[in-house]
Amino acid sequence: MLASSTQLVGRDINQLDVRSRSASRVIRAGVALFLISFVVMWIEGALLGREALGALRVQPGSPSFVAARIISELGEGWAIAVFVLLAVALLRDPRLPQDFVLGYAGTSIVLHTLKVLVARARPDLSNFDAWPSGHAMAAGLFAVLVALRLPRRVGGTLVAAACLIAASRVALGRHYVSDVLAGLGLACVGAGLLGFVPDLSWSRTFANRTKLGITYLAALVFALDIAFGRAVERHPGHLLLAPAIVFAIAHLEAANSRARRQRHEEPSS
């Protein structure tokens, strides 16, 4: 009994140590991307003109433009919500819903604060919220959180897909390269910091009333887009992300309950 308990404690400590090392590497990568984005922003403003930067845009109506629109849509709130549900259902990691809730809520607050403070004009001059890119942050955060739980090759494919979504925003003329680099950097820092947050056992201990409150709180965070007059007016699917995450928690709880019932029924049968 004592030996098995010691083994369990040792295994938990080893897992925590591995998670902390991975989190530290992800944070360093995020900080590096953020610093590179400042250098690239200086190059864009001081050395390159608007015409030179416009060369990165694809021609509207062309097949490349249509492809970029489709890829960019995968970074919208409705798509991320679907990906969240799929990840929770397939991976069945009790910590994953917690990381999604804390990760998207925290990085969204930082993202929108930076957008308002910097107020950088978009390449198409549609508004002044270019830096950092929200699409790059949302796709990058999902990719990194899931990639840390998958084999390296599969996780690398997810991260590459997030980078492709970020590149599509540049191709559509919605962002500069420095904007998407900053968005990806913010995603990495946010995902890495979550590695140092203890397991709050959300999927096992939250009461229904508490979950309802978290739903409203998370919805309020993602509704900051509306407060700032951003993309939600054109893409209401952003608001699907908050209830989708809470639904994912409920789904995981139901799966855990079924597993516990099966374990209790096995000895008696």
Backbone as CSV, one residue per row, in Angstrom:
resi,resn,N_x,N_y,N_z,CA_x,CA_y,CA_z,C_x,C_y,C_z
1,MET,0.830,-1.201,0.000,0.000,0.000,0.000,0.873,1.263,0.000
2,LEU,1.837,1.282,0.936,2.744,2.423,1.019,3.591,2.540,-0.239
3,ALA,4.005,1.391,-0.772,4.841,1.408,-1.981,4.060,1.956,-3.166
4,SER,2.794,1.521,-3.298,1.991,2.001,-4.427,1.722,3.494,-4.304
5,SER,1.466,3.976,-3.070,1.250,5.413,-2.862,2.498,6.204,-3.216
6,THR,3.662,5.672,-2.821,4.926,6.345,-3.142,5.144,6.410,-4.647
7,GLN,4.780,5.341,-5.341,4.923,5.325,-6.795,4.015,6.357,-7.439
8,LEU,2.770,6.467,-6.938,1.839,7.442,-7.492,2.342,8.859,-7.285
9,VAL,2.836,9.151,-6.066,3.368,10.486,-5.790,4.569,10.779,-6.677
10,GLY,5.461,9.791,-6.831,6.621,9.978,-7.693,6.235,10.230,-9.139
11,ARG,5.218,9.501,-9.596,4.771,9.696,-10.977,4.185,11.089,-11.164
12,ASP,3.385,11.562,-10.181,2.806,12.901,-10.277,3.894,13.969,-10.298
13,ILE,4.936,13.779,-9.477,6.029,14.751,-9.454,6.762,14.767,-10.794
14,ASN,6.987,13.592,-11.371,7.655,13.517,-12.669,6.821,14.191,-13.751
15,GLN,5.491,13.954,-13.720,4.624,14.584,-14.710,4.635,16.093,-14.564
16,LEU,4.616,16.574,-13.312,4.663,18.013,-13.073,5.960,18.607,-13.576
17,ASP,7.068,17.895,-13.360,8.373,18.385,-13.800,8.435,18.465,-15.322
18,VAL,7.914,17.431,-16.008,7.906,17.431,-17.473,7.033,18.564,-17.994
19,ARG,5.844,18.751,-17.365,4.938,19.807,-17.806,5.569,21.186,-17.616
20,SER,6.275,21.375,-16.499,6.917,22.661,-16.240,8.014,22.947,-17.258
21,ARG,8.802,21.913,-17.604,9.863,22.122,-18.601,9.270,22.465,-19.956
22,SER,8.215,21.757,-20.360,7.566,22.050,-21.636,6.976,23.456,-21.627
23,ALA,6.353,23.833,-20.494,5.762,25.162,-20.385,6.830,26.243,-20.500
24,SER,7.976,26.022,-19.889,9.056,27.010,-19.962,9.536,27.201,-21.393
25,ARG,9.654,26.101,-22.135,10.085,26.209,-23.541,9.057,26.972,-24.363
26,VAL,7.785,26.710,-24.122,6.729,27.396,-24.878,6.731,28.885,-24.556
27,ILE,6.924,29.240,-23.283,6.969,30.659,-22.899,8.142,31.358,-23.576
28,ARG,9.305,30.705,-23.593,10.477,31.310,-24.244,10.219,31.524,-25.730
29,ALA,9.565,30.561,-26.368,9.234,30.719,-27.788,8.280,31.888,-27.988
30,GLY,7.297,32.022,-27.085,6.342,33.126,-27.198,7.005,34.479,-27.020
31,VAL,7.885,34.600,-26.034,8.598,35.865,-25.819,9.454,36.203,-27.035
32,ALA,10.107,35.183,-27.606,10.927,35.412,-28.803,10.077,35.924,-29.963
33,LEU,8.900,35.314,-30.171,8.011,35.768,-31.239,7.558,37.207,-31.003
34,PHE,7.273,37.541,-29.746,6.853,38.899,-29.422,7.960,39.897,-29.740
35,LEU,9.192,39.574,-29.349,10.313,40.475,-29.627,10.556,40.606,-31.130
36,ILE,10.461,39.480,-31.837,10.635,39.527,-33.295,9.560,40.393,-33.938
37,SER,8.337,40.357,-33.374,7.252,41.159,-33.955,7.563,42.657,-33.864
38,PHE,8.241,43.079,-32.781,8.616,44.488,-32.661,9.651,44.858,-33.721
39,VAL,10.605,43.959,-33.951,11.618,44.221,-34.981,10.961,44.295,-36.352
40,VAL,10.087,43.350,-36.637,9.401,43.333,-37.932,8.509,44.565,-38.081
41,MET,7.877,44.996,-36.994,7.032,46.195,-37.051,7.866,47.423,-37.405
42,TRP,9.069,47.493,-36.830,9.957,48.623,-37.160,10.362,48.569,-38.625
43,ILE,10.670,47.387,-39.125,11.034,47.241,-40.541,9.864,47.650,-41.435
44,GLU,8.662,47.218,-41.050,7.474,47.551,-41.849,7.237,49.055,-41.895
45,GLY,7.472,49.724,-40.766,7.188,51.152,-40.723,8.319,52.020,-41.234
46,ALA,9.570,51.624,-40.947,10.707,52.490,-41.275,11.317,52.190,-42.635
47,LEU,11.335,50.944,-43.054,12.041,50.568,-44.270,11.112,50.248,-45.436
48,LEU,9.920,49.784,-45.139,8.989,49.405,-46.200,7.790,50.346,-46.211
49,GLY,7.329,50.675,-47.368,6.148,51.515,-47.491,4.891,50.680,-47.594
50,ARG,3.739,51.354,-47.600,2.464,50.650,-47.696,2.353,49.874,-48.999
51,GLU,2.936,50.419,-50.077,2.860,49.716,-51.365,3.647,48.415,-51.322
52,ALA,4.821,48.446,-50.690,5.628,47.225,-50.596,4.929,46.174,-49.747
53,LEU,4.324,46.614,-48.658,3.605,45.671,-47.805,2.367,45.134,-48.514
54,GLY,1.778,45.938,-49.367,0.594,45.508,-50.103,0.886,44.391,-51.085
55,ALA,2.151,44.200,-51.420,2.512,43.121,-52.341,2.265,41.749,-51.743
56,LEU,2.141,41.682,-50.408,1.877,40.407,-49.750,0.414,39.991,-49.881
57,ARG,-0.443,40.911,-50.272,-1.868,40.601,-50.396,-2.147,39.861,-51.694
58,VAL,-3.100,38.944,-51.633,-3.520,38.241,-52.847,-4.611,39.058,-53.528
59,GLN,-4.770,38.833,-54.812,-5.740,39.589,-55.592,-7.154,39.178,-55.214
60,PRO,-8.015,40.133,-54.810,-9.405,39.784,-54.467,-10.115,39.088,-55.631
61,GLY,-10.832,38.042,-55.323,-11.561,37.294,-56.344,-10.765,36.169,-56.972
62,SER,-9.465,36.127,-56.736,-8.629,35.071,-57.304,-8.794,33.783,-56.514
63,PRO,-8.397,32.629,-57.081,-8.458,31.365,-56.324,-7.659,31.416,-55.027
64,SER,-6.516,32.128,-55.049,-5.710,32.252,-53.827,-6.465,33.032,-52.759
65,PHE,-7.224,34.045,-53.183,-7.999,34.837,-52.246,-9.099,33.990,-51.608
66,VAL,-9.780,33.190,-52.422,-10.842,32.313,-51.911,-10.262,31.303,-50.919
67,ALA,-9.107,30.728,-51.271,-8.464,29.764,-50.378,-8.079,30.429,-49.058
68,ALA,-7.541,31.652,-49.132,-7.150,32.369,-47.915,-8.368,32.679,-47.049
69,ARG,-9.500,33.004,-47.680,-10.723,33.263,-46.920,-11.182,32.019,-46.172
70,ILE,-11.117,30.875,-46.839,-11.540,29.618,-46.209,-10.616,29.279,-45.035
71,ILE,-9.312,29.413,-45.246,-8.355,29.112,-44.174,-8.528,30.076,-43.008
72,SER,-8.744,31.355,-43.321,-8.927,32.360,-42.279,-10.157,32.077,-41.436
73,GLU,-11.201,31.535,-42.055,-12.435,31.254,-41.331,-12.222,30.220,-40.233
74,LEU,-11.185,29.380,-40.378,-10.890,28.365,-39.372,-10.361,28.979,-38.074
75,GLY,-10.034,30.260,-38.107,-9.615,30.953,-36.899,-10.721,31.738,-36.246
76,GLU,-11.935,31.654,-36.792,-13.078,32.352,-36.209,-13.568,31.621,-34.957
77,GLY,-14.379,32.323,-34.175,-14.853,31.774,-32.920,-15.656,30.501,-33.075
78,TRP,-16.519,30.431,-34.101,-17.344,29.233,-34.261,-16.471,28.014,-34.546
79,ALA,-15.418,28.205,-35.358,-14.544,27.089,-35.700,-13.728,26.640,-34.485
80,ILE,-13.193,27.615,-33.733,-12.434,27.265,-32.533,-13.325,26.536,-31.541
81,ALA,-14.598,26.958,-31.433,-15.523,26.274,-30.525,-15.698,24.813,-30.919
82,VAL,-15.837,24.551,-32.215,-15.970,23.168,-32.690,-14.704,22.382,-32.394
83,PHE,-13.541,22.993,-32.626,-12.269,22.315,-32.368,-12.117,21.994,-30.877
84,VAL,-12.562,22.918,-30.017,-12.492,22.688,-28.576,-13.307,21.455,-28.189
85,LEU,-14.532,21.377,-28.700,-15.393,20.239,-28.381,-14.779,18.933,-28.862
86,LEU,-14.233,18.945,-30.072,-13.614,17.737,-30.605,-12.406,17.321,-29.773
87,ALA,-11.587,18.293,-29.381,-10.381,17.978,-28.606,-10.736,17.370,-27.259
88,VAL,-11.736,17.958,-26.585,-12.130,17.439,-25.276,-12.728,16.045,-25.403
89,ALA,-13.545,15.845,-26.453,-14.194,14.543,-26.636,-13.180,13.452,-26.983
90,LEU,-12.172,13.789,-27.798,-11.238,12.776,-28.275,-10.099,12.524,-27.292
91,LEU,-9.578,13.580,-26.678,-8.417,13.419,-25.805,-8.807,13.000,-24.390
92,ARG,-9.993,13.411,-23.934,-10.472,13.051,-22.596,-9.450,13.394,-21.507
93,ASP,-8.867,14.573,-21.618,-7.908,15.040,-20.620,-8.656,15.930,-19.620
94,PRO,-8.718,15.558,-18.339,-9.482,16.350,-17.365,-9.008,17.786,-17.232
95,ARG,-7.741,18.041,-17.548,-7.214,19.417,-17.425,-7.515,20.277,-18.630
96,LEU,-7.862,19.670,-19.744,-7.981,20.425,-20.994,-9.074,21.491,-20.937
97,PRO,-10.288,21.196,-20.432,-11.296,22.264,-20.342,-10.832,23.427,-19.483
98,GLN,-10.172,23.122,-18.361,-9.649,24.187,-17.504,-8.668,25.061,-18.277
99,ASP,-7.759,24.448,-19.019,-6.775,25.219,-19.774,-7.429,26.060,-20.862
100,PHE,-8.461,25.506,-21.509,-9.161,26.282,-22.538,-9.848,27.505,-21.930
101,VAL,-10.557,27.314,-20.812,-11.282,28.425,-20.188,-10.311,29.514,-19.734
102,LEU,-9.318,29.124,-18.930,-8.365,30.109,-18.417,-7.531,30.709,-19.542
103,GLY,-7.136,29.883,-20.507,-6.285,30.363,-21.592,-6.972,31.390,-22.463
104,TYR,-8.177,31.079,-22.935,-8.864,32.015,-23.824,-9.348,33.253,-23.089
105,ALA,-9.803,33.093,-21.839,-10.238,34.263,-21.080,-9.061,35.204,-20.825
106,GLY,-7.937,34.650,-20.362,-6.779,35.483,-20.039,-6.155,36.148,-21.254
107,THR,-5.909,35.371,-22.301,-5.271,35.954,-23.486,-6.200,36.929,-24.207
108,SER,-7.518,36.704,-24.136,-8.449,37.641,-24.779,-8.403,39.002,-24.118
109,ILE,-8.326,39.007,-22.784,-8.233,40.284,-22.070,-6.953,41.025,-22.462
110,VAL,-5.829,40.303,-22.478,-4.557,40.929,-22.858,-4.604,41.387,-24.310
111,LEU,-5.156,40.542,-25.188,-5.232,40.860,-26.618,-5.985,42.162,-26.852
112,HIS,-7.186,42.276,-26.283,-8.009,43.461,-26.547,-7.447,44.704,-25.874
113,THR,-6.789,44.520,-24.740,-6.130,45.662,-24.107,-5.020,46.206,-25.001
114,LEU,-4.210,45.311,-25.569,-3.137,45.739,-26.470,-3.699,46.377,-27.736
115,LYS,-4.785,45.812,-28.259,-5.393,46.388,-29.468,-5.810,47.836,-29.241
116,VAL,-6.414,48.103,-28.075,-6.882,49.451,-27.771,-5.706,50.394,-27.506
117,LEU,-4.706,49.914,-26.761,-3.568,50.771,-26.415,-2.717,51.109,-27.637
118,VAL,-2.455,50.105,-28.481,-1.594,50.327,-29.648,-2.364,51.012,-30.771
119,ALA,-3.615,50.589,-30.986,-4.500,51.195,-31.991,-3.817,51.315,-33.353
120,ARG,-3.242,50.232,-33.816,-2.554,50.227,-35.102,-3.560,50.030,-36.236
121,ALA,-3.433,50.825,-37.278,-4.342,50.718,-38.417,-4.090,49.421,-39.176
122,ARG,-5.161,48.801,-39.616,-5.025,47.609,-40.439,-4.527,47.995,-41.830
123,PRO,-3.956,47.044,-42.564,-3.473,47.364,-43.912,-4.564,47.904,-44.839
124,ASP,-5.805,47.403,-44.648,-6.897,47.896,-45.499,-7.585,49.121,-44.911
125,LEU,-7.043,49.639,-43.786,-7.555,50.847,-43.123,-9.009,50.705,-42.681
126,SER,-9.464,49.460,-42.458,-10.857,49.265,-42.060,-11.096,49.720,-40.618
127,ASN,-10.107,49.550,-39.742,-10.181,50.044,-38.369,-8.780,50.052,-37.776
128,PHE,-8.717,50.329,-36.471,-7.418,50.516,-35.813,-7.245,49.495,-34.681
129,ASP,-7.211,48.241,-35.066,-7.052,47.178,-34.064,-6.201,46.040,-34.622
130,ALA,-5.163,46.387,-35.368,-4.408,45.361,-36.089,-3.502,44.528,-35.176
131,TRP,-2.882,45.171,-34.188,-1.832,44.488,-33.414,-2.312,44.237,-32.004
132,PRO,-2.239,42.978,-31.527,-1.889,41.722,-32.207,-3.091,41.126,-32.946
133,SER,-2.850,40.094,-33.725,-3.909,39.428,-34.477,-4.687,38.467,-33.578
134,GLY,-6.013,38.660,-33.528,-6.856,37.772,-32.738,-6.968,36.380,-33.335
135,HIS,-7.030,36.304,-34.670,-7.097,34.998,-35.322,-5.846,34.176,-35.019
136,ALA,-4.681,34.815,-35.116,-3.425,34.113,-34.847,-3.370,33.656,-33.398
137,MET,-3.845,34.508,-32.474,-3.834,34.140,-31.059,-4.763,32.965,-30.791
138,ALA,-5.996,33.016,-31.314,-6.978,31.961,-31.043,-6.528,30.621,-31.612
139,ALA,-6.084,30.640,-32.873,-5.636,29.401,-33.505,-4.358,28.887,-32.846
140,GLY,-3.443,29.793,-32.519,-2.187,29.390,-31.907,-2.371,28.802,-30.526
141,LEU,-3.258,29.393,-29.724,-3.486,28.885,-28.379,-4.066,27.476,-28.423
142,PHE,-5.059,27.278,-29.295,-5.633,25.933,-29.425,-4.569,24.931,-29.861
143,ALA,-3.795,25.307,-30.878,-2.802,24.384,-31.425,-1.754,24.003,-30.380
144,VAL,-1.263,24.980,-29.622,-0.208,24.698,-28.648,-0.752,23.855,-27.494
145,LEU,-1.941,24.198,-26.979,-2.501,23.441,-25.861,-2.732,21.976,-26.234
146,VAL,-3.205,21.739,-27.447,-3.457,20.363,-27.875,-2.145,19.676,-28.254
147,ALA,-1.236,20.413,-28.906,0.031,19.823,-29.343,0.850,19.304,-28.161
148,LEU,0.762,19.972,-27.018,1.501,19.531,-25.834,1.011,18.184,-25.313
149,ARG,-0.151,17.749,-25.775,-0.734,16.486,-25.317,-0.665,15.395,-26.385
150,LEU,-0.024,15.677,-27.500,0.035,14.744,-28.614,1.478,14.413,-28.971
151,PRO,1.698,13.341,-29.748,3.051,13.074,-30.257,3.585,14.276,-31.038
152,ARG,4.889,14.405,-31.054,5.517,15.612,-31.625,5.115,15.849,-33.071
153,ARG,5.061,14.789,-33.864,4.754,14.971,-35.284,3.327,15.482,-35.474
154,VAL,2.380,14.906,-34.744,0.986,15.345,-34.862,0.840,16.760,-34.324
155,GLY,1.466,17.028,-33.179,1.409,18.366,-32.609,2.042,19.405,-33.517
156,GLY,3.137,19.036,-34.174,3.768,19.963,-35.113,2.863,20.304,-36.287
157,THR,2.078,19.334,-36.726,1.127,19.587,-37.806,0.078,20.596,-37.376
158,LEU,-0.399,20.475,-36.129,-1.379,21.429,-35.611,-0.805,22.844,-35.548
159,VAL,0.412,22.955,-35.061,1.048,24.270,-34.970,1.252,24.861,-36.366
160,ALA,1.640,24.021,-37.331,1.795,24.496,-38.715,0.467,24.997,-39.268
161,ALA,-0.629,24.311,-38.926,-1.953,24.749,-39.375,-2.304,26.110,-38.785
162,ALA,-1.959,26.323,-37.510,-2.202,27.627,-36.888,-1.395,28.726,-37.579
163,CYS,-0.160,28.419,-37.938,0.670,29.395,-38.670,0.075,29.698,-40.043
164,LEU,-0.529,28.693,-40.676,-1.170,28.896,-41.976,-2.373,29.827,-41.836
165,ILE,-3.150,29.649,-40.764,-4.271,30.552,-40.508,-3.767,31.976,-40.309
166,ALA,-2.669,32.109,-39.559,-2.087,33.435,-39.351,-1.627,34.050,-40.672
167,ALA,-0.999,33.236,-41.522,-0.528,33.746,-42.817,-1.690,34.179,-43.701
168,SER,-2.832,33.506,-43.587,-3.988,33.876,-44.408,-4.478,35.279,-44.078
169,ARG,-4.305,35.707,-42.837,-4.724,37.058,-42.460,-3.868,38.117,-43.141
170,VAL,-2.593,37.792,-43.343,-1.707,38.707,-44.080,-2.085,38.711,-45.557
171,ALA,-2.359,37.520,-46.099,-2.708,37.416,-47.516,-3.998,38.160,-47.836
172,LEU,-4.923,38.222,-46.883,-6.195,38.918,-47.107,-6.082,40.421,-46.883
173,GLY,-4.923,40.883,-46.426,-4.755,42.309,-46.177,-5.389,42.772,-44.885
174,ARG,-5.666,41.854,-43.972,-6.279,42.213,-42.699,-5.235,42.486,-41.621
175,HIS,-4.026,41.976,-41.830,-2.978,42.162,-40.831,-1.623,42.283,-41.511
176,TYR,-0.680,42.883,-40.771,0.723,42.869,-41.157,1.380,41.617,-40.569
177,VAL,2.570,41.313,-41.059,3.294,40.146,-40.547,3.571,40.285,-39.055
178,SER,3.912,41.478,-38.611,4.204,41.687,-37.187,2.966,41.448,-36.325
179,ASP,1.788,41.712,-36.860,0.560,41.484,-36.090,0.365,40.005,-35.778
180,VAL,0.547,39.158,-36.776,0.316,37.726,-36.557,1.437,37.109,-35.726
181,LEU,2.647,37.636,-35.845,3.734,37.150,-34.990,3.430,37.447,-33.518
182,ALA,2.914,38.649,-33.258,2.559,39.003,-31.886,1.406,38.135,-31.382
183,GLY,0.419,37.846,-32.243,-0.689,36.989,-31.847,-0.228,35.588,-31.499
184,LEU,0.662,35.037,-32.318,1.204,33.703,-32.027,2.058,33.723,-30.756
185,GLY,2.817,34.802,-30.572,3.625,34.916,-29.365,2.772,34.975,-28.115
186,LEU,1.679,35.752,-28.167,0.763,35.831,-27.028,0.158,34.465,-26.722
187,ALA,-0.180,33.712,-27.770,-0.736,32.369,-27.583,0.264,31.458,-26.876
188,CYS,1.516,31.512,-27.289,2.539,30.658,-26.678,2.768,31.020,-25.211
189,VAL,2.846,32.305,-24.910,3.050,32.725,-23.526,1.867,32.286,-22.663
190,GLY,0.635,32.497,-23.187,-0.547,32.092,-22.429,-0.592,30.594,-22.183
191,ALA,-0.316,29.810,-23.229,-0.334,28.350,-23.086,0.760,27.890,-22.124
192,GLY,1.931,28.522,-22.184,3.022,28.136,-21.304,2.730,28.439,-19.848
193,LEU,2.138,29.587,-19.570,1.825,29.951,-18.186,0.827,28.985,-17.570
194,LEU,-0.056,28.424,-18.387,-1.037,27.469,-17.874,-0.365,26.211,-17.326
195,GLY,0.839,25.928,-17.793,1.564,24.766,-17.291,1.944,24.876,-15.824
196,PHE,1.930,26.097,-15.279,2.269,26.308,-13.875,1.029,26.478,-12.998
197,VAL,-0.159,26.382,-13.606,-1.410,26.481,-12.847,-1.779,25.085,-12.345
198,PRO,-2.073,24.926,-11.062,-2.424,23.593,-10.554,-3.742,23.100,-11.123
199,ASP,-3.931,21.794,-11.071,-5.175,21.196,-11.537,-6.284,21.540,-10.551
200,LEU,-7.268,22.309,-11.018,-8.355,22.740,-10.145,-9.502,21.741,-10.105
201,SER,-9.366,20.631,-10.857,-10.379,19.562,-10.878,-11.758,20.114,-11.242
202,TRP,-11.774,20.989,-12.233,-13.038,21.604,-12.628,-14.052,20.554,-13.085
203,SER,-13.571,19.551,-13.799,-14.504,18.590,-14.378,-15.116,17.668,-13.328
204,ARG,-14.634,17.744,-12.078,-15.173,16.855,-11.057,-15.903,17.591,-9.943
205,THR,-15.554,18.853,-9.670,-16.048,19.485,-8.451,-16.964,20.679,-8.694
206,PHE,-17.087,21.177,-9.908,-17.901,22.360,-10.119,-19.388,22.036,-10.008
207,ALA,-20.105,22.818,-9.230,-21.555,22.673,-9.157,-22.184,23.308,-10.391
208,ASN,-23.406,22.906,-10.692,-24.078,23.424,-11.890,-24.226,24.936,-11.852
209,ARG,-24.535,25.485,-10.680,-24.703,26.937,-10.569,-23.383,27.645,-10.858
210,THR,-22.297,27.056,-10.384,-20.993,27.655,-10.652,-20.681,27.625,-12.132
211,LYS,-21.000,26.508,-12.780,-20.758,26.415,-14.222,-21.544,27.472,-14.979
212,LEU,-22.785,27.703,-14.546,-23.598,28.711,-15.206,-22.953,30.092,-15.067
213,GLY,-22.436,30.376,-13.867,-21.762,31.653,-13.671,-20.527,31.792,-14.535
214,ILE,-19.785,30.695,-14.676,-18.588,30.740,-15.514,-18.980,30.940,-16.974
215,THR,-20.091,30.347,-17.381,-20.559,30.541,-18.756,-20.779,32.020,-19.035
216,TYR,-21.483,32.692,-18.123,-21.753,34.109,-18.321,-20.462,34.932,-18.273
217,LEU,-19.563,34.569,-17.358,-18.308,35.311,-17.251,-17.468,35.158,-18.516
218,ALA,-17.350,33.908,-18.994,-16.571,33.676,-20.205,-17.220,34.359,-21.404
219,ALA,-18.550,34.311,-21.477,-19.247,34.983,-22.577,-18.985,36.486,-22.541
220,LEU,-18.911,37.050,-21.331,-18.628,38.474,-21.201,-17.236,38.804,-21.711
221,VAL,-16.267,37.939,-21.403,-14.900,38.168,-21.866,-14.848,38.170,-23.389
222,PHE,-15.466,37.166,-24.008,-15.422,37.098,-25.466,-16.286,38.178,-26.108
223,ALA,-17.263,38.722,-25.356,-18.093,39.804,-25.870,-17.361,41.146,-25.860
224,LEU,-16.117,41.163,-25.382,-15.322,42.389,-25.470,-15.189,42.849,-26.916
225,ASP,-15.284,41.898,-27.845,-15.269,42.277,-29.257,-16.389,43.261,-29.558
226,ILE,-17.564,43.004,-28.980,-18.701,43.888,-29.219,-18.445,45.247,-28.586
227,ALA,-17.916,45.259,-27.356,-17.655,46.513,-26.654,-16.692,47.391,-27.434
228,PHE,-15.724,46.751,-28.106,-14.747,47.512,-28.873,-15.174,47.695,-30.328
229,GLY,-16.367,47.205,-30.683,-16.834,47.367,-32.058,-16.031,46.569,-33.053
230,ARG,-15.623,45.352,-32.695,-14.742,44.579,-33.555,-15.519,43.575,-34.389
231,ALA,-14.897,42.428,-34.635,-15.365,41.507,-35.673,-16.651,40.777,-35.326
232,VAL,-17.093,40.811,-34.047,-18.277,40.043,-33.696,-19.498,40.526,-34.466
233,GLU,-19.532,41.817,-34.817,-20.661,42.329,-35.589,-20.787,41.603,-36.915
234,ARG,-19.678,41.147,-37.464,-19.708,40.434,-38.739,-19.695,38.923,-38.526
235,HIS,-19.152,38.473,-37.411,-19.023,37.037,-37.160,-19.510,36.733,-35.736
236,PRO,-20.832,36.633,-35.530,-21.346,36.349,-34.174,-20.863,35.013,-33.623
237,GLY,-20.275,34.164,-34.456,-19.791,32.870,-33.986,-18.745,32.975,-32.909
238,HIS,-18.105,34.147,-32.730,-17.139,34.306,-31.642,-17.766,33.957,-30.291
239,LEU,-19.026,34.320,-30.111,-19.670,34.130,-28.821,-20.023,32.675,-28.542
240,LEU,-19.872,31.805,-29.526,-20.140,30.385,-29.306,-19.043,29.719,-28.482
241,LEU,-17.885,30.361,-28.413,-16.740,29.712,-27.779,-16.965,29.473,-26.287
242,ALA,-17.503,30.471,-25.576,-17.673,30.328,-24.128,-18.625,29.187,-23.757
243,PRO,-19.871,29.174,-24.273,-20.743,28.039,-23.908,-20.223,26.709,-24.418
244,ALA,-19.475,26.709,-25.518,-18.934,25.451,-26.031,-17.927,24.857,-25.060
245,ILE,-17.112,25.706,-24.451,-16.125,25.216,-23.496,-16.818,24.635,-22.262
246,VAL,-17.845,25.327,-21.780,-18.557,24.818,-20.609,-19.295,23.530,-20.959
247,PHE,-19.850,23.458,-22.169,-20.486,22.212,-22.606,-19.454,21.088,-22.642
248,ALA,-18.237,21.423,-23.029,-17.181,20.408,-23.053,-16.886,19.903,-21.644
249,ILE,-16.897,20.805,-20.661,-16.688,20.387,-19.277,-17.803,19.433,-18.844
250,ALA,-19.045,19.785,-19.174,-20.171,18.924,-18.812,-20.051,17.558,-19.482
251,HIS,-19.589,17.557,-20.742,-19.410,16.291,-21.459,-18.369,15.429,-20.750
252,LEU,-17.290,16.036,-20.333,-16.232,15.279,-19.657,-16.720,14.746,-18.315
253,GLU,-17.525,15.540,-17.610,-18.088,15.078,-16.342,-18.970,13.856,-16.547
254,ALA,-19.808,13.895,-17.601,-20.683,12.758,-17.872,-19.860,11.504,-18.172
255,ALA,-18.782,11.669,-18.934,-17.919,10.524,-19.244,-17.262,9.982,-17.979
256,ASN,-16.813,10.879,-17.087,-16.204,10.436,-15.836,-17.216,9.716,-14.948
257,SER,-18.459,10.213,-14.938,-19.498,9.579,-14.125,-19.795,8.168,-14.623
258,ARG,-19.871,8.016,-15.945,-20.119,6.684,-16.505,-18.976,5.732,-16.166
259,ALA,-17.738,6.243,-16.250,-16.584,5.397,-15.935,-16.598,4.983,-14.468
260,ARG,-16.971,5.910,-13.569,-17.026,5.559,-12.138,-18.108,4.523,-11.870
261,ARG,-19.271,4.672,-12.521,-20.337,3.688,-12.334,-19.916,2.307,-12.818
262,GLN,-19.216,2.278,-13.940,-18.760,0.994,-14.466,-17.764,0.334,-13.516
263,ARG,-16.882,1.127,-12.917,-15.896,0.573,-11.982,-16.580,0.006,-10.742
264,HIS,-17.643,0.686,-10.274,-18.358,0.206,-9.093,-19.180,-1.037,-9.397
265,GLU,-19.659,-1.151,-10.622,-20.508,-2.287,-10.982,-19.704,-3.543,-11.269
266,GLU,-18.452,-3.394,-11.681,-17.635,-4.559,-12.066,-17.438,-5.559,-10.930
267,PRO,-17.098,-5.147,-9.692,-16.881,-6.143,-8.633,-18.140,-6.946,-8.300
268,SER,-19.330,-6.308,-8.372,-20.554,-6.974,-7.991,-21.054,-7.940,-9.042
269,SER,-20.607,-7.789,-10.300,-21.094,-8.655,-11.377,-20.309,-9.959,-11.414
